[in-house]
Amino acid sequence: MLVIVGLGNPGAQYAANRHNIGFMAVDQIQRSASFSPWSKKFKAEIAEGAIAGEKVLLMKPQTYMNLSGEAVGEAMRFYKLAPKDLIVIHDELDLPAGKVRLKVGGGHGGHNGLKSIDAHCGKDYKRVRLGIGHPGSKEAVNGHVLGNFAKADSEWLEHLLDELARNADMLVKGEDSQLQNKLALALGQDAEKAKPEKKPAQQSHIRQARGGNSIKLPESGPMADMLRKLFADKK
């Protein structure tokens, strides 16, 4: 059995916060796979189901972010699970918006939800780090993580959550590098489509000179003689 936890804060006022991207991710998994409706247990909202033949418990701790470990620890003890059976999906300041990285173990990096889970469950669990970008200064961090995603974020955010849910079997089977690459490729393809048309490749000075518009040709001297002879040969 696996427990997949999405981190966030309960309440409608926090629902669209960057800090709640973990909640958003497990909501999408719950909608996309064969899971029960959300119910309340272990100081959390939970949904039961299966992915890739593995029994899975989805969790959204309702203890607020700083006490997430209380809910997760209670579920882990009830099912007699080890850290290797735990996957935590959370926001990551140190990754650009839309980037995804997976790792097992490591520090909490100042993330209070991870810090609480470390204290209650140990550190050797899998973390799915969903980039929300950094605001640029330490003073702006709190407002950034507790601020709502901007409208401009909606395209990559929805696509990321859809792709993560669609490929949740890879997450459950431990195909971390493949999943990471698949998500990057999917988001990269969309990014290419959204880009404006590429500018024409810059022409060489010779080609620009042939066009007669971009560069003024010298009227006398060795260079002028060489260019006149070159252009005459090409006609």
QUISULZI-V684235 format. One record per backbone hydrogen bond with DSSP energy under -1.0 kcal/mol. NH is the residue of the N-H (numbers start at 1). CO is the residue of the C=O. Records with the same first field share a line. If there is no record, write none. Layout:
BEGIN
NH->CO / CO
END
This chain:
BEGIN
2->55
3->85
4->57
5->87
6->59
7->89
14->11
17->14
18->147
19->145
20->17
21->18
23->7
24->20
25->21
26->22
27->23
28->24
29->25
30->26
31->27
32->28
33->29
35->33
36->48
39->46
41->44
44->41
45->60
46->39
47->58
49->56
51->54
54->51
56->49
57->2
58->47
59->4
60->45
62->43
67->64
68->65
70->67
72->68
73->69
74->70
75->71
76->72
77->73
78->74
79->75
81->76
85->82
86->83
87->3
88->126
89->5
90->128
92->130
95->92
98->131
99->96
101->129
103->127
105->125
111->108
115->111
116->112
117->113
118->114
119->115
120->116
121->117
122->118
125->123
126->86
127->103
128->88
129->101
130->90
131->99
132->92
133->95
141->138
144->140
145->141
146->142
147->144
149->16
153->150
154->151
157->153
158->154
159->155
160->156
161->157
162->158
163->159
164->160
165->161
166->162
167->163
168->165
170->167
171->167
172->168
173->169
175->170
176->174
179->175
180->176
181->177
182->178
183->179
184->180
185->181
186->182
187->183
188->184
189->185
190->186
191->187
192->188
193->189
194->190
208->204
209->205
210->206
211->207
212->208
225->221
226->222
227->223
228->224
229->225
230->226
231->227
232->228
233->229
234->230
END
